Amino acid sequence: MQMVSGRRNSTVQQLVEQIARQGHLTRRDYLQLTTLLLATHKLGLEERVQINRVFDSLQAGRLKLID
């Protein structure tokens, strides 16, 4: 179980870092983060914070959602 959680944490962190570098997120990125946040009840606090920061940046206009 630890391995799965570690892999998921790595995936969230990599995705968030990629989005920050690019300054935008794709619909696919958005759906991936939304799915992780809503469907995975075992996300850790740090993972939830990272995902929420992306959504907060999107809402504040610091990130763009592209197709």
PDB file of N, CA, C and O in Angstrom:
ATOM      1  N   MET A   1       0.812  -1.196   0.000  1.00  0.00           N
ATOM      2  CA  MET A   1       0.000   0.000   0.000  1.00  0.00           C
ATOM      3  C   MET A   1       0.851   1.254   0.000  1.00  0.00           C
ATOM      4  O   MET A   1       0.500   2.242  -0.645  1.00  0.00           O
ATOM      5  N   GLN A   2       1.957   1.227   0.709  1.00  0.00           N
ATOM      6  CA  GLN A   2       2.859   2.377   0.774  1.00  0.00           C
ATOM      7  C   GLN A   2       3.376   2.748  -0.612  1.00  0.00           C
ATOM      8  O   GLN A   2       3.484   3.929  -0.939  1.00  0.00           O
ATOM      9  N   MET A   3       3.690   1.759  -1.413  1.00  0.00           N
ATOM     10  CA  MET A   3       4.223   2.016  -2.746  1.00  0.00           C
ATOM     11  C   MET A   3       3.205   2.767  -3.606  1.00  0.00           C
ATOM     12  O   MET A   3       3.567   3.701  -4.323  1.00  0.00           O
ATOM     13  N   VAL A   4       1.960   2.370  -3.538  1.00  0.00           N
ATOM     14  CA  VAL A   4       0.918   3.036  -4.318  1.00  0.00           C
ATOM     15  C   VAL A   4       0.798   4.483  -3.873  1.00  0.00           C
ATOM     16  O   VAL A   4       0.737   5.382  -4.712  1.00  0.00           O
ATOM     17  N   SER A   5       0.762   4.722  -2.578  1.00  0.00           N
ATOM     18  CA  SER A   5       0.660   6.081  -2.061  1.00  0.00           C
ATOM     19  C   SER A   5       1.863   6.908  -2.490  1.00  0.00           C
ATOM     20  O   SER A   5       1.702   8.063  -2.885  1.00  0.00           O
ATOM     21  N   GLY A   6       3.056   6.348  -2.423  1.00  0.00           N
ATOM     22  CA  GLY A   6       4.259   7.054  -2.846  1.00  0.00           C
ATOM     23  C   GLY A   6       4.235   7.382  -4.324  1.00  0.00           C
ATOM     24  O   GLY A   6       4.656   8.465  -4.730  1.00  0.00           O
ATOM     25  N   ARG A   7       3.748   6.463  -5.123  1.00  0.00           N
ATOM     26  CA  ARG A   7       3.652   6.677  -6.558  1.00  0.00           C
ATOM     27  C   ARG A   7       2.651   7.782  -6.869  1.00  0.00           C
ATOM     28  O   ARG A   7       2.905   8.627  -7.727  1.00  0.00           O
ATOM     29  N   ARG A   8       1.523   7.782  -6.182  1.00  0.00           N
ATOM     30  CA  ARG A   8       0.497   8.798  -6.386  1.00  0.00           C
ATOM     31  C   ARG A   8       1.035  10.168  -5.980  1.00  0.00           C
ATOM     32  O   ARG A   8       0.816  11.150  -6.689  1.00  0.00           O
ATOM     33  N   ASN A   9       1.735  10.245  -4.851  1.00  0.00           N
ATOM     34  CA  ASN A   9       2.323  11.493  -4.386  1.00  0.00           C
ATOM     35  C   ASN A   9       3.306  12.017  -5.411  1.00  0.00           C
ATOM     36  O   ASN A   9       3.340  13.215  -5.690  1.00  0.00           O
ATOM     37  N   SER A  10       4.103  11.129  -5.970  1.00  0.00           N
ATOM     38  CA  SER A  10       5.068  11.513  -6.995  1.00  0.00           C
ATOM     39  C   SER A  10       4.356  12.030  -8.234  1.00  0.00           C
ATOM     40  O   SER A  10       4.793  13.009  -8.839  1.00  0.00           O
ATOM     41  N   THR A  11       3.268  11.384  -8.613  1.00  0.00           N
ATOM     42  CA  THR A  11       2.495  11.803  -9.779  1.00  0.00           C
ATOM     43  C   THR A  11       1.903  13.191  -9.566  1.00  0.00           C
ATOM     44  O   THR A  11       1.979  14.035 -10.459  1.00  0.00           O
ATOM     45  N   VAL A  12       1.322  13.437  -8.415  1.00  0.00           N
ATOM     46  CA  VAL A  12       0.742  14.740  -8.105  1.00  0.00           C
ATOM     47  C   VAL A  12       1.835  15.800  -8.133  1.00  0.00           C
ATOM     48  O   VAL A  12       1.662  16.854  -8.746  1.00  0.00           O
ATOM     49  N   GLN A  13       2.937  15.532  -7.487  1.00  0.00           N
ATOM     50  CA  GLN A  13       4.034  16.497  -7.430  1.00  0.00           C
ATOM     51  C   GLN A  13       4.585  16.788  -8.823  1.00  0.00           C
ATOM     52  O   GLN A  13       4.828  17.948  -9.156  1.00  0.00           O
ATOM     53  N   GLN A  14       4.785  15.768  -9.632  1.00  0.00           N
ATOM     54  CA  GLN A  14       5.292  15.964 -10.990  1.00  0.00           C
ATOM     55  C   GLN A  14       4.318  16.776 -11.830  1.00  0.00           C
ATOM     56  O   GLN A  14       4.732  17.666 -12.572  1.00  0.00           O
ATOM     57  N   LEU A  15       3.049  16.483 -11.723  1.00  0.00           N
ATOM     58  CA  LEU A  15       2.036  17.196 -12.494  1.00  0.00           C
ATOM     59  C   LEU A  15       1.968  18.660 -12.074  1.00  0.00           C
ATOM     60  O   LEU A  15       1.896  19.548 -12.924  1.00  0.00           O
ATOM     61  N   VAL A  16       1.991  18.915 -10.780  1.00  0.00           N
ATOM     62  CA  VAL A  16       1.935  20.284 -10.268  1.00  0.00           C
ATOM     63  C   VAL A  16       3.183  21.065 -10.705  1.00  0.00           C
ATOM     64  O   VAL A  16       3.079  22.226 -11.098  1.00  0.00           O
ATOM     65  N   GLU A  17       4.345  20.439 -10.638  1.00  0.00           N
ATOM     66  CA  GLU A  17       5.582  21.096 -11.076  1.00  0.00           C
ATOM     67  C   GLU A  17       5.543  21.407 -12.567  1.00  0.00           C
ATOM     68  O   GLU A  17       5.972  22.481 -12.990  1.00  0.00           O
ATOM     69  N   GLN A  18       5.038  20.483 -13.355  1.00  0.00           N
ATOM     70  CA  GLN A  18       4.917  20.694 -14.801  1.00  0.00           C
ATOM     71  C   GLN A  18       3.999  21.876 -15.099  1.00  0.00           C
ATOM     72  O   GLN A  18       4.321  22.722 -15.932  1.00  0.00           O
ATOM     73  N   ILE A  19       2.878  21.930 -14.431  1.00  0.00           N
ATOM     74  CA  ILE A  19       1.921  23.019 -14.625  1.00  0.00           C
ATOM     75  C   ILE A  19       2.557  24.348 -14.235  1.00  0.00           C
ATOM     76  O   ILE A  19       2.389  25.344 -14.939  1.00  0.00           O
ATOM     77  N   ALA A  20       3.275  24.372 -13.135  1.00  0.00           N
ATOM     78  CA  ALA A  20       3.931  25.612 -12.691  1.00  0.00           C
ATOM     79  C   ALA A  20       4.973  26.072 -13.701  1.00  0.00           C
ATOM     80  O   ALA A  20       5.076  27.266 -13.982  1.00  0.00           O
ATOM     81  N   ARG A  21       5.740  25.146 -14.247  1.00  0.00           N
ATOM     82  CA  ARG A  21       6.764  25.495 -15.254  1.00  0.00           C
ATOM     83  C   ARG A  21       6.134  26.058 -16.516  1.00  0.00           C
ATOM     84  O   ARG A  21       6.633  27.027 -17.088  1.00  0.00           O
ATOM     85  N   GLN A  22       5.042  25.450 -16.945  1.00  0.00           N
ATOM     86  CA  GLN A  22       4.405  25.849 -18.194  1.00  0.00           C
ATOM     87  C   GLN A  22       3.558  27.111 -18.049  1.00  0.00           C
ATOM     88  O   GLN A  22       3.384  27.855 -19.015  1.00  0.00           O
ATOM     89  N   GLY A  23       3.038  27.354 -16.867  1.00  0.00           N
ATOM     90  CA  GLY A  23       2.196  28.513 -16.651  1.00  0.00           C
ATOM     91  C   GLY A  23       0.769  28.315 -17.142  1.00  0.00           C
ATOM     92  O   GLY A  23      -0.009  29.265 -17.222  1.00  0.00           O
ATOM     93  N   HIS A  24       0.437  27.082 -17.468  1.00  0.00           N
ATOM     94  CA  HIS A  24      -0.924  26.760 -17.887  1.00  0.00           C
ATOM     95  C   HIS A  24      -1.191  25.288 -17.615  1.00  0.00           C
ATOM     96  O   HIS A  24      -0.273  24.511 -17.352  1.00  0.00           O
ATOM     97  N   LEU A  25      -2.462  24.923 -17.684  1.00  0.00           N
ATOM     98  CA  LEU A  25      -2.789  23.517 -17.597  1.00  0.00           C
ATOM     99  C   LEU A  25      -3.790  23.169 -18.680  1.00  0.00           C
ATOM    100  O   LEU A  25      -4.622  23.986 -19.076  1.00  0.00           O
ATOM    101  N   THR A  26      -3.689  21.956 -19.140  1.00  0.00           N
ATOM    102  CA  THR A  26      -4.585  21.483 -20.190  1.00  0.00           C
ATOM    103  C   THR A  26      -5.859  20.939 -19.553  1.00  0.00           C
ATOM    104  O   THR A  26      -5.921  20.719 -18.343  1.00  0.00           O
ATOM    105  N   ARG A  27      -6.855  20.732 -20.372  1.00  0.00           N
ATOM    106  CA  ARG A  27      -8.098  20.118 -19.868  1.00  0.00           C
ATOM    107  C   ARG A  27      -7.793  18.747 -19.264  1.00  0.00           C
ATOM    108  O   ARG A  27      -8.392  18.349 -18.265  1.00  0.00           O
ATOM    109  N   ARG A  28      -6.862  18.039 -19.878  1.00  0.00           N
ATOM    110  CA  ARG A  28      -6.478  16.714 -19.376  1.00  0.00           C
ATOM    111  C   ARG A  28      -5.864  16.832 -17.982  1.00  0.00           C
ATOM    112  O   ARG A  28      -6.196  16.054 -17.088  1.00  0.00           O
ATOM    113  N   ASP A  29      -4.957  17.816 -17.794  1.00  0.00           N
ATOM    114  CA  ASP A  29      -4.367  18.058 -16.478  1.00  0.00           C
ATOM    115  C   ASP A  29      -5.451  18.377 -15.450  1.00  0.00           C
ATOM    116  O   ASP A  29      -5.452  17.854 -14.336  1.00  0.00           O
ATOM    117  N   TYR A  30      -6.370  19.248 -15.857  1.00  0.00           N
ATOM    118  CA  TYR A  30      -7.462  19.664 -14.978  1.00  0.00           C
ATOM    119  C   TYR A  30      -8.303  18.460 -14.550  1.00  0.00           C
ATOM    120  O   TYR A  30      -8.621  18.302 -13.371  1.00  0.00           O
ATOM    121  N   LEU A  31      -8.656  17.623 -15.513  1.00  0.00           N
ATOM    122  CA  LEU A  31      -9.464  16.441 -15.210  1.00  0.00           C
ATOM    123  C   LEU A  31      -8.705  15.452 -14.327  1.00  0.00           C
ATOM    124  O   LEU A  31      -9.286  14.823 -13.442  1.00  0.00           O
ATOM    125  N   GLN A  32      -7.405  15.323 -14.577  1.00  0.00           N
ATOM    126  CA  GLN A  32      -6.580  14.425 -13.771  1.00  0.00           C
ATOM    127  C   GLN A  32      -6.552  14.889 -12.318  1.00  0.00           C
ATOM    128  O   GLN A  32      -6.740  14.087 -11.403  1.00  0.00           O
ATOM    129  N   LEU A  33      -6.317  16.184 -12.106  1.00  0.00           N
ATOM    130  CA  LEU A  33      -6.260  16.716 -10.748  1.00  0.00           C
ATOM    131  C   LEU A  33      -7.621  16.636 -10.060  1.00  0.00           C
ATOM    132  O   LEU A  33      -7.709  16.300  -8.880  1.00  0.00           O
ATOM    133  N   THR A  34      -8.677  16.948 -10.806  1.00  0.00           N
ATOM    134  CA  THR A  34     -10.029  16.882 -10.238  1.00  0.00           C
ATOM    135  C   THR A  34     -10.370  15.456  -9.839  1.00  0.00           C
ATOM    136  O   THR A  34     -10.931  15.223  -8.768  1.00  0.00           O
ATOM    137  N   THR A  35     -10.038  14.515 -10.688  1.00  0.00           N
ATOM    138  CA  THR A  35     -10.309  13.108 -10.393  1.00  0.00           C
ATOM    139  C   THR A  35      -9.543  12.657  -9.153  1.00  0.00           C
ATOM    140  O   THR A  35     -10.100  11.987  -8.283  1.00  0.00           O
ATOM    141  N   LEU A  36      -8.266  13.024  -9.076  1.00  0.00           N
ATOM    142  CA  LEU A  36      -7.483  12.659  -7.903  1.00  0.00           C
ATOM    143  C   LEU A  36      -8.078  13.257  -6.636  1.00  0.00           C
ATOM    144  O   LEU A  36      -8.183  12.584  -5.611  1.00  0.00           O
ATOM    145  N   LEU A  37      -8.461  14.503  -6.715  1.00  0.00           N
ATOM    146  CA  LEU A  37      -8.981  15.192  -5.540  1.00  0.00           C
ATOM    147  C   LEU A  37     -10.319  14.625  -5.087  1.00  0.00           C
ATOM    148  O   LEU A  37     -10.548  14.462  -3.889  1.00  0.00           O
ATOM    149  N   LEU A  38     -11.200  14.326  -6.026  1.00  0.00           N
ATOM    150  CA  LEU A  38     -12.546  13.884  -5.675  1.00  0.00           C
ATOM    151  C   LEU A  38     -12.676  12.374  -5.479  1.00  0.00           C
ATOM    152  O   LEU A  38     -13.476  11.924  -4.658  1.00  0.00           O
ATOM    153  N   ALA A  39     -11.913  11.605  -6.210  1.00  0.00           N
ATOM    154  CA  ALA A  39     -12.106  10.153  -6.182  1.00  0.00           C
ATOM    155  C   ALA A  39     -11.162   9.425  -5.238  1.00  0.00           C
ATOM    156  O   ALA A  39     -11.422   8.280  -4.869  1.00  0.00           O
ATOM    157  N   THR A  40     -10.096  10.054  -4.852  1.00  0.00           N
ATOM    158  CA  THR A  40      -9.106   9.369  -4.033  1.00  0.00           C
ATOM    159  C   THR A  40      -9.183   9.888  -2.609  1.00  0.00           C
ATOM    160  O   THR A  40      -8.619  10.935  -2.289  1.00  0.00           O
ATOM    161  N   HIS A  41      -9.868   9.167  -1.775  1.00  0.00           N
ATOM    162  CA  HIS A  41     -10.031   9.602  -0.395  1.00  0.00           C
ATOM    163  C   HIS A  41      -8.757   9.416   0.427  1.00  0.00           C
ATOM    164  O   HIS A  41      -8.695   9.848   1.579  1.00  0.00           O
ATOM    165  N   LYS A  42      -7.756   8.787  -0.146  1.00  0.00           N
ATOM    166  CA  LYS A  42      -6.527   8.536   0.591  1.00  0.00           C
ATOM    167  C   LYS A  42      -5.413   9.516   0.242  1.00  0.00           C
ATOM    168  O   LYS A  42      -4.248   9.261   0.549  1.00  0.00           O
ATOM    169  N   LEU A  43      -5.751  10.618  -0.386  1.00  0.00           N
ATOM    170  CA  LEU A  43      -4.743  11.637  -0.649  1.00  0.00           C
ATOM    171  C   LEU A  43      -4.291  12.230   0.672  1.00  0.00           C
ATOM    172  O   LEU A  43      -5.092  12.445   1.582  1.00  0.00           O
ATOM    173  N   GLY A  44      -2.996  12.490   0.761  1.00  0.00           N
ATOM    174  CA  GLY A  44      -2.480  13.119   1.959  1.00  0.00           C
ATOM    175  C   GLY A  44      -2.747  14.613   1.949  1.00  0.00           C
ATOM    176  O   GLY A  44      -3.140  15.181   0.930  1.00  0.00           O
ATOM    177  N   LEU A  45      -2.534  15.231   3.078  1.00  0.00           N
ATOM    178  CA  LEU A  45      -2.762  16.668   3.211  1.00  0.00           C
ATOM    179  C   LEU A  45      -1.894  17.452   2.236  1.00  0.00           C
ATOM    180  O   LEU A  45      -2.367  18.399   1.606  1.00  0.00           O
ATOM    181  N   GLU A  46      -0.637  17.067   2.108  1.00  0.00           N
ATOM    182  CA  GLU A  46       0.281  17.775   1.210  1.00  0.00           C
ATOM    183  C   GLU A  46      -0.180  17.699  -0.246  1.00  0.00           C
ATOM    184  O   GLU A  46      -0.102  18.682  -0.984  1.00  0.00           O
ATOM    185  N   GLU A  47      -0.656  16.532  -0.646  1.00  0.00           N
ATOM    186  CA  GLU A  47      -1.159  16.367  -2.012  1.00  0.00           C
ATOM    187  C   GLU A  47      -2.388  17.244  -2.246  1.00  0.00           C
ATOM    188  O   GLU A  47      -2.507  17.882  -3.292  1.00  0.00           O
ATOM    189  N   ARG A  48      -3.287  17.276  -1.288  1.00  0.00           N
ATOM    190  CA  ARG A  48      -4.487  18.112  -1.401  1.00  0.00           C
ATOM    191  C   ARG A  48      -4.124  19.590  -1.477  1.00  0.00           C
ATOM    192  O   ARG A  48      -4.717  20.344  -2.249  1.00  0.00           O
ATOM    193  N   VAL A  49      -3.158  19.994  -0.682  1.00  0.00           N
ATOM    194  CA  VAL A  49      -2.703  21.391  -0.686  1.00  0.00           C
ATOM    195  C   VAL A  49      -2.118  21.749  -2.048  1.00  0.00           C
ATOM    196  O   VAL A  49      -2.412  22.816  -2.586  1.00  0.00           O
ATOM    197  N   GLN A  50      -1.291  20.864  -2.611  1.00  0.00           N
ATOM    198  CA  GLN A  50      -0.695  21.119  -3.923  1.00  0.00           C
ATOM    199  C   GLN A  50      -1.769  21.286  -4.995  1.00  0.00           C
ATOM    200  O   GLN A  50      -1.709  22.216  -5.800  1.00  0.00           O
ATOM    201  N   ILE A  51      -2.741  20.392  -5.002  1.00  0.00           N
ATOM    202  CA  ILE A  51      -3.812  20.449  -5.994  1.00  0.00           C
ATOM    203  C   ILE A  51      -4.648  21.712  -5.801  1.00  0.00           C
ATOM    204  O   ILE A  51      -4.994  22.384  -6.773  1.00  0.00           O
ATOM    205  N   ASN A  52      -4.968  22.032  -4.564  1.00  0.00           N
ATOM    206  CA  ASN A  52      -5.755  23.239  -4.299  1.00  0.00           C
ATOM    207  C   ASN A  52      -5.014  24.506  -4.705  1.00  0.00           C
ATOM    208  O   ASN A  52      -5.643  25.470  -5.142  1.00  0.00           O
ATOM    209  N   ARG A  53      -3.707  24.525  -4.572  1.00  0.00           N
ATOM    210  CA  ARG A  53      -2.924  25.686  -5.012  1.00  0.00           C
ATOM    211  C   ARG A  53      -3.047  25.886  -6.521  1.00  0.00           C
ATOM    212  O   ARG A  53      -3.143  27.017  -6.998  1.00  0.00           O
ATOM    213  N   VAL A  54      -3.043  24.791  -7.260  1.00  0.00           N
ATOM    214  CA  VAL A  54      -3.217  24.889  -8.716  1.00  0.00           C
ATOM    215  C   VAL A  54      -4.587  25.484  -9.024  1.00  0.00           C
ATOM    216  O   VAL A  54      -4.696  26.401  -9.837  1.00  0.00           O
ATOM    217  N   PHE A  55      -5.625  24.972  -8.384  1.00  0.00           N
ATOM    218  CA  PHE A  55      -6.977  25.480  -8.631  1.00  0.00           C
ATOM    219  C   PHE A  55      -7.120  26.934  -8.182  1.00  0.00           C
ATOM    220  O   PHE A  55      -7.806  27.717  -8.839  1.00  0.00           O
ATOM    221  N   ASP A  56      -6.487  27.299  -7.080  1.00  0.00           N
ATOM    222  CA  ASP A  56      -6.516  28.690  -6.622  1.00  0.00           C
ATOM    223  C   ASP A  56      -5.823  29.606  -7.629  1.00  0.00           C
ATOM    224  O   ASP A  56      -6.312  30.700  -7.910  1.00  0.00           O
ATOM    225  N   SER A  57      -4.691  29.165  -8.173  1.00  0.00           N
ATOM    226  CA  SER A  57      -3.971  29.950  -9.178  1.00  0.00           C
ATOM    227  C   SER A  57      -4.791  30.104 -10.449  1.00  0.00           C
ATOM    228  O   SER A  57      -4.778  31.160 -11.081  1.00  0.00           O
ATOM    229  N   LEU A  58      -5.494  29.063 -10.817  1.00  0.00           N
ATOM    230  CA  LEU A  58      -6.365  29.106 -11.987  1.00  0.00           C
ATOM    231  C   LEU A  58      -7.492  30.121 -11.773  1.00  0.00           C
ATOM    232  O   LEU A  58      -7.784  30.933 -12.650  1.00  0.00           O
ATOM    233  N   GLN A  59      -8.103  30.064 -10.621  1.00  0.00           N
ATOM    234  CA  GLN A  59      -9.214  30.966 -10.312  1.00  0.00           C
ATOM    235  C   GLN A  59      -8.734  32.420 -10.220  1.00  0.00           C
ATOM    236  O   GLN A  59      -9.466  33.338 -10.593  1.00  0.00           O
ATOM    237  N   ALA A  60      -7.518  32.632  -9.730  1.00  0.00           N
ATOM    238  CA  ALA A  60      -6.984  33.987  -9.585  1.00  0.00           C
ATOM    239  C   ALA A  60      -6.411  34.540 -10.903  1.00  0.00           C
ATOM    240  O   ALA A  60      -6.024  35.706 -10.979  1.00  0.00           O
ATOM    241  N   GLY A  61      -6.363  33.688 -11.932  1.00  0.00           N
ATOM    242  CA  GLY A  61      -5.876  34.144 -13.224  1.00  0.00           C
ATOM    243  C   GLY A  61      -4.364  34.043 -13.393  1.00  0.00           C
ATOM    244  O   GLY A  61      -3.820  34.548 -14.376  1.00  0.00           O
ATOM    245  N   ARG A  62      -3.684  33.404 -12.459  1.00  0.00           N
ATOM    246  CA  ARG A  62      -2.236  33.224 -12.577  1.00  0.00           C
ATOM    247  C   ARG A  62      -1.881  32.062 -13.493  1.00  0.00           C
ATOM    248  O   ARG A  62      -0.752  31.962 -13.975  1.00  0.00           O
ATOM    249  N   LEU A  63      -2.845  31.190 -13.727  1.00  0.00           N
ATOM    250  CA  LEU A  63      -2.694  30.081 -14.667  1.00  0.00           C
ATOM    251  C   LEU A  63      -3.823  30.160 -15.683  1.00  0.00           C
ATOM    252  O   LEU A  63      -4.911  30.657 -15.391  1.00  0.00           O
ATOM    253  N   LYS A  64      -3.544  29.660 -16.878  1.00  0.00           N
ATOM    254  CA  LYS A  64      -4.569  29.592 -17.924  1.00  0.00           C
ATOM    255  C   LYS A  64      -4.933  28.133 -18.159  1.00  0.00           C
ATOM    256  O   LYS A  64      -4.092  27.240 -18.057  1.00  0.00           O
ATOM    257  N   LEU A  65      -6.205  27.913 -18.475  1.00  0.00           N
ATOM    258  CA  LEU A  65      -6.690  26.616 -18.875  1.00  0.00           C
ATOM    259  C   LEU A  65      -6.748  26.596 -20.387  1.00  0.00           C
ATOM    260  O   LEU A  65      -7.452  27.400 -20.998  1.00  0.00           O
ATOM    261  N   ILE A  66      -6.009  25.679 -20.995  1.00  0.00           N
ATOM    262  CA  ILE A  66      -5.964  25.617 -22.461  1.00  0.00           C
ATOM    263  C   ILE A  66      -6.532  24.281 -22.928  1.00  0.00           C
ATOM    264  O   ILE A  66      -6.582  23.313 -22.169  1.00  0.00           O
ATOM    265  N   ASP A  67      -6.956  24.242 -24.179  1.00  0.00           N
ATOM    266  CA  ASP A  67      -7.474  22.990 -24.765  1.00  0.00           C
ATOM    267  C   ASP A  67      -6.377  22.211 -25.433  1.00  0.00           C
ATOM    268  O   ASP A  67      -6.627  21.136 -25.978  1.00  0.00           O
TER     269      ASP A  67
END
